[in-house]
Structure formats: C-alpha cells, structure tokens
C-alpha cells in the first residue's frame, strides 16, 4: 500500500462553480466598461418611476409634486431614505465607479479594477465577495459617494449607487485663490482637510486654468461636484484608495461646517449648491 498522501482533487461541482463565477465576472466587467463609456446604466437596470410607491413622508411629498427642488430638501435638513427621490429631483444626475480594487496581472501589474474582491475559506470551498465605491453628482454643487458589497458584482454596484444617492451633500464653491479673484465658482472658497485612517488630504483653492491637481479617484469626485481648479496635498498610505476617497469626501463636507461673513461671500463669489446657468 502507498505510504505517501495524495492531494485531493476538487469535486466536479466545485470546479463548475468556479468556472461559472469566472464567466459571470467577465460578463460584469464588459458591462462596467460599457457603463463607463456611455455614462448610463443599462436599460434593464432603469426602474420606472411611475411605478414607484414611496414609503417615507419625503417620498410622498416628492411623488405628489409638493417638493420639486433638491435645495428645499437640504434647507429643511430632511433625510433622504429612498433613491427614487434623487432620481425625480435631479433627473440629470450622473454616476461613476471608483477604482478601489486590486490590479490584475502578475505581482499586481496592470490597471486597477472597480471591484475589490475578497473571499472566505470554508469547508465547502471559497466564498468570494465583491465591493465597490460609486460616486454620483450633477456637476453643479451636489455630490455623494456610496459603498456596496455583495456576493456578485452587479448587486454590489447597484447597492453602491443606491447608497451614494442616499448620501448626497451640497457644498460651497467659489474663488478663494489670491492669484485669481474672478469671483466665479470654479474652485473652493478656502482650504479644507480630511482624514481617514493614516491618509490625510488637504484641498486648497487654485486660480483658473490650474485644473484638478489631485489623485485620479479624487478627481472623479471633484468633477461630479463641479470643481474645476484645486491644489492638493496628501500624506499617509494613499495607495489605500478607500481611505483616500473617504478623506476627500470628509474634506468637502467641511466646506459647509464653516460660517462665512457676508462680506467674504461677496468678495470670494461663494455659492451654495447649484448655479443657474
């Protein structure tokens, strides 16, 4: 009889399960690429707003037409608990996914992915989960980010977009750079900083034509909110994209937590939220 131990082979069901997961992941990646190119969700993912049955008081008021402006929701400090409220009040809202996942290829070479994959070891086999970050905004003073995690990529993406719509904020914009002084809302009115874990980020006003001098994933957030020029400085382990994104969002929230005198509002051209063009 042989004395050595032989390596057990995976059962056929486990092999077929792994193959099915790989095929589903390839299909989801193709769909994500299409979403990034067009900027729109597939038609199968678009729900009919007419069939929406609101469950909150704010949702019923929006459905009946009593509230038609998202600024009224922010001024009354009302909590948004249904994503359809945002779809009705901001019909031109845009969505994007942030690259927070691992890089493909040997030794991590290649481009990052929008999904961060983790898996749990069990007696039944590996149980993978996918997480992603989504950012939504109208490019005019309103932005939100959301985190979603699920056993498959499509539910994780939908959950992230839904959570981003429930986490909207309205920020102040202006021209706080002493080199410019144009009094237009192309930058931020003053420097703000945010921290998450070891990551620290500082956003500073910049003159017109500077562009977004900040990390690429933070650029997506600033573009969604309508900021065109900004300087930045980062510290800590910025390769942790989740912490970097959170720190950038916390920095933007601080723009609304500072009281500004009326004279400075006129001098810096500060606007709160959307600007009618």
N, C-alpha and C positions, 0 to 999 in steps of 0.2 A: 504493500500500500504506500502511496506517496506521502512523504512527511511534510513537504512544503505546503504553504497555504496559497490558494489561488484567489485572485481578485474576482469578486462577484461582479457580474455584468448587470447593467441596469435592465429592469424589465422592459418589455416592449411598450407597455402603456406609458412608462415614464419617458421613453425616447420619443414617442409620438407627441406627448405633451410638450416636451422641449421644442420639437420641430414646429408645433402649432404656435407656441409663443414667439419663436423667431419670425415666422411668417407674419403674425399679427403685428409685430414690431416694425417690420419692413413696410407693411401697408400704412401704419400710422405715421411713419417718417415721411412717406410720399405725400400723405395728406397734410402734414405740417408744413412741408415745403410749399405746397400749393397755397396754403393759408398765408404764409409769409410773403409770397409773390403777389397775390391778389389783395391781401388785406381784409378779406371777407371770409366768414365761415361758410362751410358747405350748406347747400340748400336743405339738406336733411337735418341740419342742426338748428335751423331757424324755426322757432316756435311762433305760432300765430298769436299775436297779441289780442286779437278779438276773442279768442277762446280762454284768455287769462281770467281766472277768478281770484281776485285779491283776498288775502287773509288778514291784512292789517288795516288800521284806520287810514294811514297814509296811502296805502294802495287803493283803497276805495275812493279816497278824495281825488287821486290822480286818474283813476278809471272814469269817474263822473265828470272830470274836467274842472274841478274846483281849484286844482293846482296845476298850472301849465308851465311853470318856470322852475328850474332846479335851484335857482338862487333863493326862492322862497323857502325851500327845504333847509338850506344852510342857515338862513337868517333866523328861522324858528327853532333851530337845533333839533330837528326831528330825525330820528334814527331810520335809516334805510335798511329794511329787512327782507326786501324782495327785489330780485334783479330786474324784473319787468318794469319797476318804477323808473329805473335809469333808462331802459330802452324806450320808454314813452316820452320822458322829459328831455332826453338827449338822443335823438334819432341818428345823429351823425357820429356817434361815439366809435372810436377805433380801438382795436385790440392788437396786442403783440405778445410774444413769448420771449422770456429772458433765457440766455444760455447759462444755465446753472449746472448742467450735467457733466459727466466725465467725457474726456476725449477718447475717440476711437483710435485704434491702431496700437502697435507695439510701444510699450513704455509711455503710453498716454499721448503719442503723437497724433496730430490732426486737429480738426476743429471741434470745439465743444458742442454738446447736444443740448436740446431744450429740456430733456428728461434726465433726472438723476435717478439711477436705478440702484436699489438695494435689495438684498434677498436674505431670507431667514432659513437657516438649516433646520430641518425637521426629519423625523424618521420616514416620512412619506416622500421626502425629496426637498428640492429648493423651491421656496415660495417667493417669487420676485414681487417687488412693488415699485411704482414709478411716481416721482414727484416732479412738479414743475411750478414755475412762477409766471404769472401773467400780469401785464400792465394795460390799463385802459385809460382813455382820456379823449378830450375833444380838441386838443391843441390850442386851448383858449382859457387857461386858468384852472382847469379841473383835471385831476388825475387820481388813480387808485391802483394799488397792487394787491395781488391775492395769491395764496399758496394752496396748491391742491395735490393730494396724494391718493392713489388708488392702485388696485391690482393690475389695471390695464392703462394704457396711455391715453385713450380718448376720454374716459371718465375723469382722469386726473386733470386733463386740460380743461374740460368743461367746469370742473369744480374750481379750478384756479380762476377762470374768467368770471364765474359767478361770485366768488369771494372778493375779487377785485372791484366789482360793481357795488358790493356792499361796503367797501372800504374807501369810498370817494372822499377827497378833501378839496377845498378851494384855497388857493394860495394867492399871495400878493406878488405882483410883478412891478417892475419899474426900472429906472436907470440910476443906480447907485454909484456908478463909476465917476470919479472926479476927472477922468480923461475925456469923458463924453459930454454929459449934461444935456442930452437931447430931449429929456422928459417924455420918452416913449417907453412902453412896457416890453422892452426887448431882453431885459436881464432881470436880476433880483435887486431889491432896494438896498439891502445890507448883507453883510457876511453872516452865515449861519453854519453850524456844525452839528454833526450827528455821530452817534457811537453805537456799535453793536458788537459785543464780544471784544476782540482785540482791534477791530477795524475802527478807525476814526476818519471822517471825511469832512472837509471844510469847503463850502461853496462861497465864492466871492464875486461881486459884480465885475463885469468886464465891459469895455467900450464896444461900440458897434463894429462888426466885422471880425471880431475875435473868434467866434464860433464856440462850440462846446468843448473846452479843454478838460475833459473828464473821461473816465473809463467808459468803454463802449456800452455796457449794460446800463450804466447811469445815464448815458446819452439818450437811450430809448425813453427813460422816464422823463427827462427834461424836455425832450421833443414832444411827448404826449401832453405836457402841461403848457407848452408854448414858449418856453425859454430858449432864446437863440444864442446868447453870448454869456459865458460864465468861465471864471477861473476856478481851479480846484486844487486841493492838496489832500493826499491820503497817507495814512500811517497804519501799521499793523499788517496782518496777513490778509492782503487784499485778494489773494487767489481764492479765498472762500467767498464765492460770489453771493451766496445767500446773505451773509452778514454785511457785505458791501451794499447790496440792494436795500436792506433794511436801514442801514445807516444813512443812505441817501434820502430815503423817504422820511425818516425822522428829522433830518435837516430841513426838508421842505416844510414839515409841519410847524417848525419853529418860526416860520415867516408869519404865521397867524397868531403866535403867542406873545408878540411884542407890540406894545402900544406906541403909536407914532403920532407926534403933534401934527395939527392941521397944516401948519406952515411947511413942515417937511414933506407932507403928502403932495402938496402943490409943487414944491421945489424938485422932488425926485420923480414926479409923474407917476405916483403909485396908483395902481388899480387893483381891486379885489375881485377876483373871478374873471368872468368873460368880458370881452370888449366887443361892442358892436362896430363892425367894420362897414 
